[in-house]
Structure formats: C-alpha cells, structure tokens
C-alpha cells in the first residue's frame, strides 16, 4: 500500500512546506513594516505579501483533495507530476504578486484554471483599479 502513495505523500509534504514558507514571509513582512496581528492593512508591499499568502492558502485544501483523488483513483505518477507543477506555479504566483500584483498574472494563468481565456477582462479590471486609485472614480467604457 505504501508504494502506491509515496509520491502523493512527498508532494503533500512539499506543499505543506511551501505554505509554511509563505506564512514565514508574512511574519517577516509584519516585522519589517511594524504591523502586529490581527491587523491586515498597511503599506502596499505588506498587503501584497499577505494577500498572496491568503490566496495560496485558500486553494490549498482543494489542491490536496484533487491530488489525492487523482493519485488514488487514476495514476499516482501523473498526479504527483501535476501536483509539482501546481506547486511551482503557486511559487511563481507568490513571488510575482509579492513584487507587484500585475506581474503575477503570467504565472497565475498557469495555476488558475480558465484564467487564460479572460486576459482582456483581467487587464480592464487592473486598469480600472489603477484609475480608481488616481481619481477615486471607475472609468466607464
């Protein structure tokens, strides 16, 4: 039985370690920017790191459920390989979002199903967000 799940278990452990790394990044950012819990607002740099961590942790239970179901009911090797690909895409997403929320979209398209068919909507949303920051109004199209 163990030989049927060892790859899935390894990917699960790597996923947990990745989540721990993201959490440590938030703790470090809290110290750097002087933001004590439970506050979640602060400089944009902190908010990007915090939001990237929360976004990643929201999808983690879904990832685990799909990883184990695919591995147990279909093919362990393929599920583990796709799981590693997902973890890498999440890491790219986190690092991109940390740098700038607009830079994370390239890697986010790899890790969020269906997002590659909506680049125009995503671009319009980012433009409206930037316009709202500058003027306080959303520009109508």
ZATORMI-488754 format. One record per residue: residue number from 1; z, x, y of N, C-alpha, C, O in turn. Coordinates in steps of 0.2 Angstrom, whole numbers, always signed. Atoms other than C-alpha are relative to their C-alpha. Layout:
N
<rec n="NUM" n_z="Z" n_x="X" n_y="Y" ca_z="Z" ca_x="X" ca_y="Y" c_z="Z" c_x="X" c_y="Y" o_z="Z" o_x="X" o_y="Y"/>
...
END
This chain:
141
<rec n="1" n_z="+0" n_x="+4" n_y="-6" ca_z="+0" ca_x="+0" ca_y="+0" c_z="+0" c_x="+4" c_y="+6" o_z="-3" o_x="+3" o_y="+11"/>
<rec n="2" n_z="+0" n_x="-4" n_y="-6" ca_z="+4" ca_x="+14" ca_y="+12" c_z="-6" c_x="+3" c_y="+2" o_z="-8" o_x="+4" o_y="+8"/>
<rec n="3" n_z="+7" n_x="-3" n_y="-1" ca_z="-13" ca_x="+22" ca_y="+10" c_z="-5" c_x="-5" c_y="+4" o_z="-10" o_x="-3" o_y="+6"/>
<rec n="4" n_z="+4" n_x="+5" n_y="-3" ca_z="-20" ca_x="+5" ca_y="+16" c_z="+2" c_x="-1" c_y="+8" o_z="-2" o_x="-5" o_y="+11"/>
<rec n="5" n_z="-2" n_x="+2" n_y="-7" ca_z="-11" ca_x="+5" ca_y="+33" c_z="+2" c_x="+6" c_y="+4" o_z="+4" o_x="+6" o_y="+10"/>
<rec n="6" n_z="-2" n_x="-6" n_y="-4" ca_z="-8" ca_x="+23" ca_y="+38" c_z="-4" c_x="+1" c_y="+6" o_z="-1" o_x="+4" o_y="+11"/>
<rec n="7" n_z="+4" n_x="-1" n_y="-7" ca_z="-22" ca_x="+24" ca_y="+51" c_z="+2" c_x="-5" c_y="+5" o_z="+3" o_x="-4" o_y="+11"/>
<rec n="8" n_z="-3" n_x="+6" n_y="-4" ca_z="-16" ca_x="+7" ca_y="+58" c_z="+6" c_x="+2" c_y="+3" o_z="+8" o_x="+1" o_y="+9"/>
<rec n="9" n_z="-6" n_x="-2" n_y="-3" ca_z="+1" ca_x="+14" ca_y="+60" c_z="+0" c_x="+6" c_y="+5" o_z="+3" o_x="+6" o_y="+10"/>
<rec n="10" n_z="+1" n_x="-6" n_y="-5" ca_z="-5" ca_x="+30" ca_y="+68" c_z="-2" c_x="-2" c_y="+7" o_z="+0" o_x="+0" o_y="+12"/>
<rec n="11" n_z="+3" n_x="+3" n_y="-6" ca_z="-15" ca_x="+20" ca_y="+81" c_z="+6" c_x="-4" c_y="+4" o_z="+6" o_x="-3" o_y="+10"/>
<rec n="12" n_z="-5" n_x="+4" n_y="-3" ca_z="+0" ca_x="+9" ca_y="+84" c_z="+5" c_x="+5" c_y="+3" o_z="+7" o_x="+4" o_y="+9"/>
<rec n="13" n_z="-5" n_x="-5" n_y="-3" ca_z="+12" ca_x="+24" ca_y="+87" c_z="-3" c_x="+3" c_y="+6" o_z="+0" o_x="+4" o_y="+11"/>
<rec n="14" n_z="+3" n_x="-3" n_y="-6" ca_z="-1" ca_x="+32" ca_y="+99" c_z="+0" c_x="-5" c_y="+6" o_z="+1" o_x="-4" o_y="+11"/>
<rec n="15" n_z="+0" n_x="+5" n_y="-5" ca_z="-2" ca_x="+15" ca_y="+108" c_z="+7" c_x="-1" c_y="+3" o_z="+7" o_x="-1" o_y="+9"/>
<rec n="16" n_z="-7" n_x="+1" n_y="-3" ca_z="+17" ca_x="+14" ca_y="+110" c_z="+1" c_x="+7" c_y="+4" o_z="+4" o_x="+6" o_y="+10"/>
<rec n="17" n_z="-1" n_x="-6" n_y="-4" ca_z="+17" ca_x="+32" ca_y="+116" c_z="-4" c_x="+0" c_y="+7" o_z="-1" o_x="+2" o_y="+12"/>
<rec n="18" n_z="+4" n_x="+1" n_y="-6" ca_z="+3" ca_x="+28" ca_y="+129" c_z="+4" c_x="-5" c_y="+5" o_z="+4" o_x="-4" o_y="+11"/>
<rec n="19" n_z="-4" n_x="+5" n_y="-4" ca_z="+14" ca_x="+13" ca_y="+135" c_z="+6" c_x="+4" c_y="+3" o_z="+8" o_x="+2" o_y="+9"/>
<rec n="20" n_z="-6" n_x="-4" n_y="-3" ca_z="+29" ca_x="+25" ca_y="+137" c_z="-2" c_x="+4" c_y="+5" o_z="+1" o_x="+5" o_y="+10"/>
<rec n="21" n_z="+3" n_x="-4" n_y="-5" ca_z="+18" ca_x="+37" ca_y="+147" c_z="-1" c_x="-4" c_y="+6" o_z="+1" o_x="-2" o_y="+12"/>
<rec n="22" n_z="+1" n_x="+4" n_y="-6" ca_z="+13" ca_x="+23" ca_y="+159" c_z="+6" c_x="-2" c_y="+3" o_z="+7" o_x="-2" o_y="+9"/>
<rec n="23" n_z="-7" n_x="+2" n_y="-2" ca_z="+31" ca_x="+17" ca_y="+160" c_z="+3" c_x="+6" c_y="+4" o_z="+6" o_x="+6" o_y="+9"/>
<rec n="24" n_z="-3" n_x="-6" n_y="-3" ca_z="+36" ca_x="+35" ca_y="+164" c_z="-3" c_x="+2" c_y="+7" o_z="+0" o_x="+4" o_y="+12"/>
<rec n="25" n_z="+3" n_x="-1" n_y="-7" ca_z="+23" ca_x="+36" ca_y="+178" c_z="+3" c_x="-5" c_y="+5" o_z="+3" o_x="-3" o_y="+11"/>
<rec n="26" n_z="-3" n_x="+5" n_y="-5" ca_z="+30" ca_x="+20" ca_y="+186" c_z="+7" c_x="+3" c_y="+2" o_z="+9" o_x="+3" o_y="+8"/>
<rec n="27" n_z="-7" n_x="-3" n_y="-1" ca_z="+48" ca_x="+28" ca_y="+185" c_z="-1" c_x="+6" c_y="+5" o_z="+3" o_x="+6" o_y="+10"/>
<rec n="28" n_z="+1" n_x="-6" n_y="-4" ca_z="+41" ca_x="+44" ca_y="+193" c_z="-2" c_x="-2" c_y="+7" o_z="+0" o_x="+0" o_y="+12"/>
<rec n="29" n_z="+3" n_x="+3" n_y="-7" ca_z="+32" ca_x="+34" ca_y="+207" c_z="+6" c_x="-3" c_y="+4" o_z="+6" o_x="-2" o_y="+10"/>
<rec n="30" n_z="-6" n_x="+4" n_y="-3" ca_z="+48" ca_x="+24" ca_y="+210" c_z="+4" c_x="+6" c_y="+4" o_z="+7" o_x="+5" o_y="+9"/>
<rec n="31" n_z="-4" n_x="-6" n_y="-3" ca_z="+57" ca_x="+41" ca_y="+213" c_z="-3" c_x="+3" c_y="+6" o_z="+0" o_x="+4" o_y="+11"/>
<rec n="32" n_z="+4" n_x="-4" n_y="-5" ca_z="+43" ca_x="+49" ca_y="+224" c_z="+0" c_x="-5" c_y="+6" o_z="+1" o_x="-2" o_y="+12"/>
<rec n="33" n_z="+0" n_x="+5" n_y="-6" ca_z="+42" ca_x="+33" ca_y="+235" c_z="+6" c_x="-3" c_y="+2" o_z="+7" o_x="-7" o_y="+7"/>
<rec n="34" n_z="-6" n_x="+2" n_y="-2" ca_z="+60" ca_x="+29" ca_y="+235" c_z="+1" c_x="-8" c_y="-1" o_z="+4" o_x="-11" o_y="+3"/>
<rec n="35" n_z="+0" n_x="+8" n_y="+1" ca_z="+58" ca_x="+11" ca_y="+228" c_z="+5" c_x="-1" c_y="-6" o_z="+3" o_x="+1" o_y="-12"/>
<rec n="36" n_z="-5" n_x="+1" n_y="+6" ca_z="+73" ca_x="+6" ca_y="+217" c_z="-2" c_x="-7" c_y="-3" o_z="-4" o_x="-12" o_y="+1"/>
<rec n="37" n_z="+1" n_x="+6" n_y="+4" ca_z="+71" ca_x="-8" ca_y="+204" c_z="+5" c_x="-5" c_y="+3" o_z="+11" o_x="-3" o_y="+5"/>
<rec n="38" n_z="+6" n_x="+4" n_y="+2" ca_z="+69" ca_x="-23" ca_y="+205" c_z="-6" c_x="-1" c_y="+5" o_z="-10" o_x="-4" o_y="+3"/>
<rec n="39" n_z="+5" n_x="+1" n_y="-5" ca_z="+58" ca_x="-21" ca_y="+220" c_z="-7" c_x="+3" c_y="-3" o_z="-7" o_x="+7" o_y="-7"/>
<rec n="40" n_z="+7" n_x="-2" n_y="+3" ca_z="+39" ca_x="-20" ca_y="+215" c_z="-5" c_x="+1" c_y="+6" o_z="-11" o_x="+2" o_y="+4"/>
<rec n="41" n_z="+4" n_x="-1" n_y="-6" ca_z="+32" ca_x="-18" ca_y="+233" c_z="+1" c_x="+6" c_y="+3" o_z="+7" o_x="+8" o_y="+3"/>
<rec n="42" n_z="-1" n_x="-6" n_y="-4" ca_z="+29" ca_x="-3" ca_y="+243" c_z="-6" c_x="+3" c_y="+2" o_z="-11" o_x="-1" o_y="+3"/>
<rec n="43" n_z="+6" n_x="-3" n_y="-2" ca_z="+16" ca_x="+9" ca_y="+248" c_z="-6" c_x="-1" c_y="-5" o_z="-4" o_x="-3" o_y="-11"/>
<rec n="44" n_z="+6" n_x="+2" n_y="+5" ca_z="-2" ca_x="+5" ca_y="+240" c_z="+0" c_x="+5" c_y="-6" o_z="-2" o_x="+3" o_y="-11"/>
<rec n="45" n_z="+1" n_x="-5" n_y="+6" ca_z="-1" ca_x="+21" ca_y="+229" c_z="+5" c_x="-2" c_y="-5" o_z="+3" o_x="-2" o_y="-11"/>
<rec n="46" n_z="-5" n_x="+3" n_y="+5" ca_z="+15" ca_x="+14" ca_y="+221" c_z="-2" c_x="-6" c_y="-3" o_z="-2" o_x="-7" o_y="-9"/>
<rec n="47" n_z="+2" n_x="+6" n_y="+3" ca_z="+8" ca_x="-3" ca_y="+219" c_z="-5" c_x="+0" c_y="-5" o_z="-6" o_x="-3" o_y="-10"/>
<rec n="48" n_z="+5" n_x="-1" n_y="+4" ca_z="-7" ca_x="+3" ca_y="+211" c_z="+2" c_x="+3" c_y="-7" o_z="+0" o_x="+0" o_y="-12"/>
<rec n="49" n_z="-3" n_x="-3" n_y="+6" ca_z="+3" ca_x="+13" ca_y="+198" c_z="+4" c_x="-5" c_y="-4" o_z="+3" o_x="-6" o_y="-10"/>
<rec n="50" n_z="-3" n_x="+6" n_y="+3" ca_z="+14" ca_x="-2" ca_y="+195" c_z="-4" c_x="-5" c_y="-3" o_z="-3" o_x="-7" o_y="-9"/>
<rec n="51" n_z="+5" n_x="+5" n_y="+3" ca_z="+0" ca_x="-14" ca_y="+193" c_z="-4" c_x="+2" c_y="-6" o_z="-5" o_x="-2" o_y="-11"/>
<rec n="52" n_z="+3" n_x="-3" n_y="+6" ca_z="-9" ca_x="-3" ca_y="+181" c_z="+4" c_x="+0" c_y="-6" o_z="+2" o_x="-2" o_y="-11"/>
<rec n="53" n_z="-5" n_x="+0" n_y="+6" ca_z="+6" ca_x="-1" ca_y="+170" c_z="+1" c_x="-8" c_y="-2" o_z="+1" o_x="-9" o_y="-8"/>
<rec n="54" n_z="-1" n_x="+7" n_y="+2" ca_z="+9" ca_x="-20" ca_y="+170" c_z="-6" c_x="-3" c_y="-3" o_z="-6" o_x="-6" o_y="-8"/>
<rec n="55" n_z="+6" n_x="+2" n_y="+3" ca_z="-9" ca_x="-24" ca_y="+167" c_z="-1" c_x="+3" c_y="-7" o_z="-3" o_x="-1" o_y="-12"/>
<rec n="56" n_z="+1" n_x="-3" n_y="+7" ca_z="-9" ca_x="-12" ca_y="+152" c_z="+5" c_x="-3" c_y="-5" o_z="+4" o_x="-5" o_y="-11"/>
<rec n="57" n_z="-5" n_x="+3" n_y="+4" ca_z="+7" ca_x="-19" ca_y="+145" c_z="-1" c_x="-7" c_y="-2" o_z="+1" o_x="-10" o_y="-7"/>
<rec n="58" n_z="+2" n_x="+7" n_y="+1" ca_z="+1" ca_x="-37" ca_y="+147" c_z="-5" c_x="-1" c_y="-6" o_z="-4" o_x="-6" o_y="-10"/>
<rec n="59" n_z="+5" n_x="+1" n_y="+5" ca_z="-13" ca_x="-34" ca_y="+135" c_z="+2" c_x="+4" c_y="-7" o_z="-1" o_x="+3" o_y="-12"/>
<rec n="60" n_z="-2" n_x="-3" n_y="+5" ca_z="-4" ca_x="-23" ca_y="+123" c_z="+2" c_x="-4" c_y="-7" o_z="+0" o_x="-2" o_y="-12"/>
<rec n="61" n_z="-1" n_x="+4" n_y="+6" ca_z="+3" ca_x="-37" ca_y="+111" c_z="-6" c_x="-2" c_y="-3" o_z="-7" o_x="-3" o_y="-9"/>
<rec n="62" n_z="+7" n_x="+3" n_y="+2" ca_z="-15" ca_x="-44" ca_y="+110" c_z="-3" c_x="+6" c_y="-4" o_z="-6" o_x="+5" o_y="-9"/>
<rec n="63" n_z="+3" n_x="-5" n_y="+3" ca_z="-21" ca_x="-27" ca_y="+106" c_z="+3" c_x="+2" c_y="-7" o_z="-1" o_x="+3" o_y="-12"/>
<rec n="64" n_z="-4" n_x="-1" n_y="+6" ca_z="-8" ca_x="-24" ca_y="+92" c_z="-2" c_x="-5" c_y="-5" o_z="-3" o_x="-4" o_y="-11"/>
<rec n="65" n_z="+2" n_x="+5" n_y="+5" ca_z="-12" ca_x="-41" ca_y="+84" c_z="-7" c_x="+1" c_y="-3" o_z="-8" o_x="+0" o_y="-9"/>
<rec n="66" n_z="+7" n_x="-1" n_y="+2" ca_z="-30" ca_x="-38" ca_y="+84" c_z="-1" c_x="+6" c_y="-5" o_z="-5" o_x="+6" o_y="-9"/>
<rec n="67" n_z="+1" n_x="-7" n_y="+4" ca_z="-29" ca_x="-20" ca_y="+77" c_z="+3" c_x="-2" c_y="-7" o_z="-1" o_x="+0" o_y="-11"/>
<rec n="68" n_z="-3" n_x="+1" n_y="+6" ca_z="-18" ca_x="-25" ca_y="+63" c_z="-4" c_x="-6" c_y="-4" o_z="-5" o_x="-5" o_y="-10"/>
<rec n="69" n_z="+4" n_x="+5" n_y="+4" ca_z="-28" ca_x="-41" ca_y="+58" c_z="-6" c_x="+3" c_y="-2" o_z="-8" o_x="+2" o_y="-8"/>
<rec n="70" n_z="+6" n_x="-3" n_y="+1" ca_z="-44" ca_x="-32" ca_y="+59" c_z="+1" c_x="+6" c_y="-6" o_z="-3" o_x="+6" o_y="-10"/>
<rec n="71" n_z="-1" n_x="-6" n_y="+5" ca_z="-37" ca_x="-17" ca_y="+49" c_z="+2" c_x="-3" c_y="-7" o_z="+0" o_x="+0" o_y="-12"/>
<rec n="72" n_z="-2" n_x="+3" n_y="+7" ca_z="-29" ca_x="-28" ca_y="+35" c_z="-5" c_x="-4" c_y="-3" o_z="-6" o_x="-4" o_y="-9"/>
<rec n="73" n_z="+4" n_x="+5" n_y="+3" ca_z="-42" ca_x="-41" ca_y="+33" c_z="-8" c_x="+2" c_y="+0" o_z="-12" o_x="-1" o_y="-4"/>
<rec n="74" n_z="+7" n_x="-2" n_y="+1" ca_z="-58" ca_x="-31" ca_y="+36" c_z="+0" c_x="+7" c_y="-2" o_z="-1" o_x="+9" o_y="-8"/>
<rec n="75" n_z="+1" n_x="-7" n_y="+2" ca_z="-59" ca_x="-12" ca_y="+37" c_z="+5" c_x="+4" c_y="+4" o_z="+5" o_x="+4" o_y="+11"/>
<rec n="76" n_z="-5" n_x="-4" n_y="-4" ca_z="-44" ca_x="+0" ca_y="+42" c_z="-3" c_x="+5" c_y="+4" o_z="-1" o_x="+6" o_y="+10"/>
<rec n="77" n_z="+3" n_x="-5" n_y="-4" ca_z="-55" ca_x="+14" ca_y="+47" c_z="-4" c_x="-2" c_y="+6" o_z="-3" o_x="+1" o_y="+12"/>
<rec n="78" n_z="+3" n_x="+3" n_y="-6" ca_z="-66" ca_x="+4" ca_y="+59" c_z="+5" c_x="-2" c_y="+5" o_z="+4" o_x="-1" o_y="+11"/>
<rec n="79" n_z="-5" n_x="+3" n_y="-5" ca_z="-51" ca_x="-5" ca_y="+66" c_z="+4" c_x="+6" c_y="+4" o_z="+5" o_x="+5" o_y="+10"/>
<rec n="80" n_z="-4" n_x="-6" n_y="-3" ca_z="-42" ca_x="+12" ca_y="+69" c_z="-5" c_x="+3" c_y="+5" o_z="-2" o_x="+5" o_y="+11"/>
<rec n="81" n_z="+5" n_x="-3" n_y="-4" ca_z="-58" ca_x="+19" ca_y="+77" c_z="+0" c_x="-4" c_y="+7" o_z="+0" o_x="-1" o_y="+12"/>
<rec n="82" n_z="+1" n_x="+4" n_y="-6" ca_z="-60" ca_x="+5" ca_y="+89" c_z="+7" c_x="-1" c_y="+4" o_z="+7" o_x="-1" o_y="+10"/>
<rec n="83" n_z="-7" n_x="+0" n_y="-3" ca_z="-41" ca_x="+5" ca_y="+92" c_z="+1" c_x="+6" c_y="+5" o_z="+3" o_x="+6" o_y="+10"/>
<rec n="84" n_z="+0" n_x="-6" n_y="-4" ca_z="-43" ca_x="+23" ca_y="+98" c_z="-4" c_x="+0" c_y="+6" o_z="-2" o_x="+2" o_y="+11"/>
<rec n="85" n_z="+4" n_x="+1" n_y="-6" ca_z="-57" ca_x="+19" ca_y="+109" c_z="+3" c_x="-5" c_y="+5" o_z="+2" o_x="-3" o_y="+11"/>
<rec n="86" n_z="-4" n_x="+4" n_y="-5" ca_z="-47" ca_x="+5" ca_y="+117" c_z="+5" c_x="+4" c_y="+3" o_z="+6" o_x="+3" o_y="+9"/>
<rec n="87" n_z="-5" n_x="-3" n_y="-3" ca_z="-33" ca_x="+16" ca_y="+120" c_z="-2" c_x="+5" c_y="+5" o_z="+0" o_x="+6" o_y="+10"/>
<rec n="88" n_z="+3" n_x="-4" n_y="-5" ca_z="-44" ca_x="+29" ca_y="+128" c_z="-3" c_x="-4" c_y="+6" o_z="-2" o_x="-1" o_y="+12"/>
<rec n="89" n_z="+2" n_x="+4" n_y="-6" ca_z="-52" ca_x="+15" ca_y="+139" c_z="+6" c_x="-2" c_y="+4" o_z="+5" o_x="-2" o_y="+10"/>
<rec n="90" n_z="-6" n_x="+2" n_y="-4" ca_z="-35" ca_x="+10" ca_y="+144" c_z="+3" c_x="+6" c_y="+4" o_z="+5" o_x="+5" o_y="+10"/>
<rec n="91" n_z="-2" n_x="-6" n_y="-4" ca_z="-30" ca_x="+28" ca_y="+149" c_z="-5" c_x="+1" c_y="+6" o_z="-2" o_x="+2" o_y="+11"/>
<rec n="92" n_z="+5" n_x="-1" n_y="-5" ca_z="-46" ca_x="+29" ca_y="+159" c_z="+1" c_x="-5" c_y="+6" o_z="+1" o_x="-4" o_y="+12"/>
<rec n="93" n_z="-1" n_x="+6" n_y="-4" ca_z="-42" ca_x="+12" ca_y="+167" c_z="+6" c_x="+2" c_y="+4" o_z="+6" o_x="+1" o_y="+10"/>
<rec n="94" n_z="-6" n_x="-2" n_y="-3" ca_z="-24" ca_x="+18" ca_y="+171" c_z="-1" c_x="+5" c_y="+6" o_z="+1" o_x="+4" o_y="+11"/>
<rec n="95" n_z="+1" n_x="-6" n_y="-4" ca_z="-30" ca_x="+34" ca_y="+179" c_z="-4" c_x="-2" c_y="+6" o_z="-3" o_x="+0" o_y="+12"/>
<rec n="96" n_z="+5" n_x="+2" n_y="-6" ca_z="-44" ca_x="+26" ca_y="+189" c_z="+4" c_x="-5" c_y="+5" o_z="+3" o_x="-4" o_y="+11"/>
<rec n="97" n_z="-4" n_x="+4" n_y="-4" ca_z="-33" ca_x="+12" ca_y="+195" c_z="+5" c_x="+3" c_y="+4" o_z="+7" o_x="+2" o_y="+10"/>
<rec n="98" n_z="-5" n_x="-4" n_y="-4" ca_z="-20" ca_x="+24" ca_y="+200" c_z="-3" c_x="+4" c_y="+6" o_z="+0" o_x="+4" o_y="+11"/>
<rec n="99" n_z="+3" n_x="-4" n_y="-6" ca_z="-32" ca_x="+34" ca_y="+211" c_z="-2" c_x="-5" c_y="+5" o_z="-1" o_x="-4" o_y="+11"/>
<rec n="100" n_z="+3" n_x="+5" n_y="-4" ca_z="-40" ca_x="+18" ca_y="+218" c_z="-2" c_x="-6" c_y="-4" o_z="-5" o_x="-5" o_y="-9"/>
<rec n="101" n_z="+2" n_x="+6" n_y="+4" ca_z="-42" ca_x="+0" ca_y="+212" c_z="-7" c_x="-1" c_y="-1" o_z="-9" o_x="-4" o_y="-6"/>
<rec n="102" n_z="+7" n_x="+0" n_y="+1" ca_z="-60" ca_x="+1" ca_y="+215" c_z="-3" c_x="+5" c_y="-5" o_z="-9" o_x="+4" o_y="-8"/>
<rec n="103" n_z="+3" n_x="-5" n_y="+5" ca_z="-63" ca_x="+17" ca_y="+204" c_z="+2" c_x="-2" c_y="-7" o_z="-1" o_x="+1" o_y="-11"/>
<rec n="104" n_z="-2" n_x="+2" n_y="+7" ca_z="-55" ca_x="+8" ca_y="+189" c_z="-5" c_x="-4" c_y="-3" o_z="-5" o_x="-5" o_y="-9"/>
<rec n="105" n_z="+4" n_x="+5" n_y="+3" ca_z="-69" ca_x="-4" ca_y="+187" c_z="-5" c_x="+3" c_y="-5" o_z="-7" o_x="-1" o_y="-10"/>
<rec n="106" n_z="+5" n_x="-3" n_y="+5" ca_z="-81" ca_x="+8" ca_y="+177" c_z="+3" c_x="+0" c_y="-6" o_z="+0" o_x="-2" o_y="-11"/>
<rec n="107" n_z="-4" n_x="+0" n_y="+6" ca_z="-68" ca_x="+11" ca_y="+164" c_z="+2" c_x="-7" c_y="-2" o_z="+3" o_x="-8" o_y="-8"/>
<rec n="108" n_z="-3" n_x="+7" n_y="+1" ca_z="-61" ca_x="-7" ca_y="+165" c_z="-6" c_x="-4" c_y="-4" o_z="-4" o_x="-8" o_y="-8"/>
<rec n="109" n_z="+5" n_x="+3" n_y="+3" ca_z="-78" ca_x="-13" ca_y="+159" c_z="-1" c_x="+2" c_y="-7" o_z="-3" o_x="-2" o_y="-11"/>
<rec n="110" n_z="+0" n_x="-2" n_y="+7" ca_z="-76" ca_x="-4" ca_y="+143" c_z="+6" c_x="-3" c_y="-4" o_z="+5" o_x="-5" o_y="-10"/>
<rec n="111" n_z="-6" n_x="+2" n_y="+4" ca_z="-59" ca_x="-11" ca_y="+139" c_z="+2" c_x="-8" c_y="+1" o_z="+6" o_x="-11" o_y="-2"/>
<rec n="112" n_z="-1" n_x="+7" n_y="-1" ca_z="-60" ca_x="-29" ca_y="+146" c_z="-7" c_x="-4" c_y="-2" o_z="-12" o_x="-3" o_y="+1"/>
<rec n="113" n_z="+6" n_x="+3" n_y="+2" ca_z="-72" ca_x="-40" ca_y="+136" c_z="-3" c_x="-5" c_y="+5" o_z="+0" o_x="-8" o_y="+8"/>
<rec n="114" n_z="+3" n_x="+5" n_y="-4" ca_z="-85" ca_x="-49" ca_y="+146" c_z="-1" c_x="+2" c_y="+7" o_z="-4" o_x="-1" o_y="+11"/>
<rec n="115" n_z="+0" n_x="-2" n_y="-7" ca_z="-82" ca_x="-39" ca_y="+162" c_z="-7" c_x="+3" c_y="+2" o_z="-9" o_x="+3" o_y="+8"/>
<rec n="116" n_z="+6" n_x="-4" n_y="-2" ca_z="-99" ca_x="-30" ca_y="+161" c_z="-5" c_x="-6" c_y="+2" o_z="-10" o_x="-4" o_y="+5"/>
<rec n="117" n_z="+5" n_x="+5" n_y="-2" ca_z="-108" ca_x="-47" ca_y="+164" c_z="+2" c_x="-3" c_y="+7" o_z="-2" o_x="-7" o_y="+9"/>
<rec n="118" n_z="-2" n_x="+3" n_y="-6" ca_z="-99" ca_x="-50" ca_y="+180" c_z="+1" c_x="+5" c_y="+6" o_z="+6" o_x="+5" o_y="+10"/>
<rec n="119" n_z="-1" n_x="-5" n_y="-5" ca_z="-101" ca_x="-35" ca_y="+191" c_z="-1" c_x="-2" c_y="+7" o_z="+2" o_x="+0" o_y="+12"/>
<rec n="120" n_z="+1" n_x="+3" n_y="-6" ca_z="-108" ca_x="-45" ca_y="+206" c_z="+6" c_x="-4" c_y="+3" o_z="+8" o_x="-3" o_y="+8"/>
<rec n="121" n_z="-6" n_x="+3" n_y="-2" ca_z="-93" ca_x="-56" ca_y="+206" c_z="+6" c_x="+5" c_y="+2" o_z="+10" o_x="+3" o_y="+6"/>
<rec n="122" n_z="-5" n_x="-5" n_y="-1" ca_z="-81" ca_x="-41" ca_y="+205" c_z="-1" c_x="+3" c_y="+7" o_z="+4" o_x="+4" o_y="+10"/>
<rec n="123" n_z="+2" n_x="-4" n_y="-6" ca_z="-90" ca_x="-32" ca_y="+219" c_z="+2" c_x="-5" c_y="+6" o_z="+4" o_x="-3" o_y="+11"/>
<rec n="124" n_z="-1" n_x="+5" n_y="-5" ca_z="-89" ca_x="-48" ca_y="+230" c_z="+7" c_x="-1" c_y="+1" o_z="+10" o_x="-1" o_y="+7"/>
<rec n="125" n_z="-7" n_x="+1" n_y="+0" ca_z="-71" ca_x="-50" ca_y="+226" c_z="+4" c_x="+6" c_y="+4" o_z="+8" o_x="+5" o_y="+8"/>
<rec n="126" n_z="-3" n_x="-6" n_y="-3" ca_z="-67" ca_x="-32" ca_y="+231" c_z="-2" c_x="+0" c_y="+8" o_z="+2" o_x="+2" o_y="+12"/>
<rec n="127" n_z="+2" n_x="+0" n_y="-7" ca_z="-77" ca_x="-34" ca_y="+247" c_z="+4" c_x="-5" c_y="+4" o_z="+6" o_x="-4" o_y="+10"/>
<rec n="128" n_z="-4" n_x="+5" n_y="-4" ca_z="-68" ca_x="-50" ca_y="+252" c_z="+8" c_x="+3" c_y="+1" o_z="+11" o_x="+1" o_y="+6"/>
<rec n="129" n_z="-7" n_x="-3" n_y="+0" ca_z="-51" ca_x="-41" ca_y="+248" c_z="+0" c_x="+5" c_y="+6" o_z="+5" o_x="+5" o_y="+10"/>
<rec n="130" n_z="+0" n_x="-5" n_y="-6" ca_z="-56" ca_x="-27" ca_y="+260" c_z="+0" c_x="-3" c_y="+7" o_z="+3" o_x="-1" o_y="+11"/>
<rec n="131" n_z="+1" n_x="+4" n_y="-6" ca_z="-62" ca_x="-39" ca_y="+273" c_z="+7" c_x="-3" c_y="+2" o_z="+8" o_x="-4" o_y="+8"/>
<rec n="132" n_z="-6" n_x="+4" n_y="-1" ca_z="-46" ca_x="-49" ca_y="+272" c_z="+6" c_x="+5" c_y="+3" o_z="+9" o_x="+4" o_y="+7"/>
<rec n="133" n_z="-4" n_x="-5" n_y="-2" ca_z="-36" ca_x="-33" ca_y="+274" c_z="-1" c_x="+2" c_y="+8" o_z="+4" o_x="+3" o_y="+12"/>
<rec n="134" n_z="+2" n_x="-2" n_y="-7" ca_z="-45" ca_x="-28" ca_y="+290" c_z="+1" c_x="-6" c_y="+5" o_z="+3" o_x="-5" o_y="+11"/>
<rec n="135" n_z="+0" n_x="+5" n_y="-5" ca_z="-47" ca_x="-45" ca_y="+298" c_z="+5" c_x="-6" c_y="-1" o_z="+7" o_x="-10" o_y="+4"/>
<rec n="136" n_z="-4" n_x="+6" n_y="+1" ca_z="-35" ca_x="-57" ca_y="+290" c_z="-4" c_x="-6" c_y="-2" o_z="-1" o_x="-12" o_y="-3"/>
<rec n="137" n_z="+4" n_x="+6" n_y="+2" ca_z="-50" ca_x="-69" ca_y="+285" c_z="-4" c_x="+2" c_y="-5" o_z="-6" o_x="+8" o_y="-6"/>
<rec n="138" n_z="+5" n_x="-2" n_y="+5" ca_z="-61" ca_x="-70" ca_y="+270" c_z="-6" c_x="-2" c_y="+3" o_z="-7" o_x="-8" o_y="+5"/>
<rec n="139" n_z="+7" n_x="+1" n_y="-3" ca_z="-79" ca_x="-69" ca_y="+275" c_z="-4" c_x="-5" c_y="-5" o_z="-4" o_x="-3" o_y="-11"/>
<rec n="140" n_z="+4" n_x="+5" n_y="+4" ca_z="-89" ca_x="-84" ca_y="+268" c_z="-7" c_x="+3" c_y="-1" o_z="-10" o_x="+6" o_y="+4"/>
<rec n="141" n_z="+7" n_x="-3" n_y="+2" ca_z="-106" ca_x="-80" ca_y="+260" c_z="-5" c_x="-6" c_y="+2" o_z="-11" o_x="-5" o_y="+1"/>
END
